[in-house]
Amino acid sequence: MQFGIFTVGDVTADPVTGRTPTEAERIKAMVAIGEKAEEVGLDVFATGEHHNPPFVPSSPTTMLGYLAARTERLVLSTATTLITTNDPVKIAEDFAMLQHLSDGRTDLMLGRGNTGPVYPWFGKDIRDGLALAIENYHLLRRLWRERRVDWQGEFRTPLQGFTSTPAPLDATPPFVWHGSIRSPEIAEQAAYYGDGFFHNNIFWNKEHTEQMVRLYRQRYEHYGHGGADQAIVGLGGQVFMAETEAAAKKFFRPYFDNAPVYGHGPSLEEFSDLTPLTVGTPEQVIERTLGFADYAGDYQRQLFLMDHAGLPLNVVLEQIEILGHEVIPILRTEFENRRPAHVPSDPPTHPSLVAAGPDAPHHLVDPARDRLAAETDGARA
């Protein structure tokens, strides 16, 4: 099972000291967090994509390319690449380039994003969000799998004999996750292609998470990719740890109370009861995280949010030390002890995808009009 860190890259004032980091400081802090993740034995570092304050990661592949040169083992990913407002041609080029620079240590998570104004900023209409996600991904798949692409769609200019460069490393596209917290259509899309489904459940109760993951698993099996329990699932989480629960809550409470997303709302205790947020001891984090599989099934990737809400960098790095040395080794053992032999322990990686060969489902694409896109267009008509 893969464990890692994801960051949303918010620039938030420290509610204790009142100091706000500069954008340069925040960007360099994200790099330091990625380096620390590798140092303590984590598997994945993922960055979000945002184009509005108070967030800074507007160019994820730039940051991940820099991290590729400073790490050796870490899988470099995103914790959302905006498939709706980015041009699929540019996504194809950027991530193929990152594949080459990282020697294949690259995958990505596609999503619609959660900032409505981003659509008109990039010339799109939010009412087309789902249709954009479906059409743009179909084109992206073809760009990574065909040397010459002829394309006619609804949302971009046509392509005639277009070749995306560079081609994917070893003629093998990066593995794709589809991230969604509320859209069954995205779970359906992930299942249709046999891709991964990531439910970033940090804001949701377990009943909602269970429902979304179950839908994806059922449809994954329906499309013939394997059993429902073999579908590739990732989950989010958020933790803060100390030697005692009381100490953890005392330190973290002002950061929670003033967080840019959920601050000034439910109390820390109410939010912890409702969502996977765990503020307590490493043992409590282990117990809570192991419980995710009770309602989501055996899954392949667990990412934690550690640097949100103005937490100082030195504190975040200490938290990652605790996570890597005291929490993850036990989680690895316990999750694998409960996993049936026929269920994948890890998501696909570049070496495993290359080994599967060019006839594997991951490589194949239907050059005719995509059935899922056709069904969706019909429903919109």
C-alpha positions, 0 to 999 in steps of 0.5 A: 500500500502506498502512503503519502502527503498531499498539500493544497498550498494555502498561504495562511497566517499563523493564528498563534504568531500572526505571521503570514509566510510569503509566497516564496516561503510557502513554495519552498516549504512545500518542496521541503515537505516533499523531501521530508516525505521521501526521507522518512520512507513515505511513497507519494507526494501530491500537490494541488492545482489552484489559480487563486489566492490564498493558494500558490501551486498554480503550476504543479508540474514545475514543482514536481519536476524540481522535486524529481531532481531532488528525490530518488524514490518518491512518486510525484503526483497531483491532488488535482489536475484540472481536467476541465479548464486545462487544455488536454494537449498541455496536460499530455505534454506536461506530464509526459515531460515529467515522466521523462524527468522523473524516470517514470515516478509520475502519476496524476489525479484529474478533477473538476476542482472546487473553485467556481470562478476558475472556469471563466478565467480559462474561458470555460462555463462551469455548467459544462463541468462534467461534459468537459471532464469527460470529453477532455479526458477522452482526448487526453487518452488518445494523445498519450496512445496515438502518434497522430490524432484527428479530433473533433469535439465540442469544447476545443478547436479540432486537431488534424494529424496532431502529435503530442511531444514528448511521447510518454516514457516507454510508450506507457502513459502515466497512471490516472486517478479520477478525484471526486468528493461529490460527483457520481459521474466521475466515479463512473468515468474512472470505472469505465476506463479501469483507472483509479478513483480517489475520494478525498474524504477529509470533509465527508462522513464515512457514509458518503465515502462508502457510497461513492467508493461502492459505486466506483467498485460496482461499475469497475466490475461491470466494465470487466476490469476485475472484481469490485474488491480489486478496483484501485481506490485512494483515500484522503485523511488529515491528522495532527499528533502529540504524546497525548490527545489533550496536548494535540488538541491544545496545540492544533485547536487555533489552527483548526478554528481559523482554517481557511476552509472549515474554520469558524464552523463546527468545533474541532470535536464535532468535525473530528466525529463527522470526518476522518480528521484525527487529532490525538496520539499516533496510536489513535491515528493508527486505529482511526486510519485502519478503520477506513478499510471497514467501510471503503474496502481494501484500498491502495493509496492513503494520502494525508494533509499535514500542512494546512491552516498556517501550521509552521513548517518546523511543526509540519516536518515534525509531524511527518517524522512521527507519521513516517517512523511511528504510524506508517510502519504499523499501518503497512503491516496491518493493512497487508495482514487483512488484504486478500491475496487477490486484491492489489496491494499497490496501485499501478506504477510505471514499471508494472504498466510497462511490464503489462505490455502494449496490449494491456487495457491501460494502453488501449483506446477506442478511436471511435466516439467514446461510448461513455461520452456518447451516453453523456452527450445523449443525456445532455441533449 
